[in-house]
Amino acid sequence: MHPSFRTTGSGPADIFIDGRHIRGTWVRYSLNDWMRFLDAEGQEMLLLPGKTFVQIVPMEMTISYGDEMGITNTLGADVKLK
């Protein structure tokens, strides 16, 4: 059985782009719309050319990430990865 996720509306987003972690929001008002990602000020973020990976996880899940040096962080503060 696969989990079911709502993909319309809006919710929190942790965006990793160009070596930076940005707290923001995703928005998609209808199934006919593109999903958009907004920064903390509500400005639409432009994604870099190429492939984009989106991971949907339950709200109660803790997410950890790391860099090439093996340093790991639990989401909670903006961290520069470069």
N, C-alpha and C positions, 0 to 999 in steps of 0.2 A: 504494500500500500504506500502511495506517495503522499507526502504532506500537501495540504491545500493552503495557498496563500492568496490574499486579496491583492490584485495588482492595479487597482484604481484607487484614487484618493490621494493621500499623502502620508508621509511618515519620516522618521529620522533616517539620516544616511551618513555613513562614514566613507569618505571619498579619498582615495589615494591616487594622486596624479602628480607627475613630474617630481617624484621624491617627497611629496608633502602629504600630510594627513589633514583633511579639512572636514570639520563637522558641518553638516548641512541637512537638506531635506530633499526627498524625492517627491515629485508630483506627477500624476497622470489622471486627468479628470474623466476620461472615457476610454473604452477599449480601442477607439479609433485614433486616440492621441498617442504621440511619442512620450515615453517617460523622460522627464526633465529633472535635472539635478540643480538645486539652488544652494548657494553658499549661506553662511550665517546671516548675511545682510539681505538675503532674498534675491540676489542677483543670479541669473542663470549662468551655470558654468559651461564653458566650452570644453568638450573632451578632445584629447589629442587625436590626430589621424592614426588610423590603424585599428587593431582589435581592442575591444573593450570587454572586460569580464565583470559580470554582475553576480554577486552571491547574495541570495536571500536567506536570512537566518531568523529563527524565532526571537522575539524581543527579549526574552528572558535569558538568552544565551550570552555568555561572556566570550568575547573575541580577543585573541592575542595575536600579535604579529611581531616580526623581527626583521632585522637587516642582515646583510652578509656577514657581519661580525658575530652573529649569534645573540645579539642583544634583543630581548623580547620586552614588549610592553602590553599591558591590558588597556584597551581603549578607555580614555578618560581625560586625556590631555593632548593638545596638538603637539606633534613630534615631527621634527625634520629628519627624514631618513637619509638624506645625502650628506 
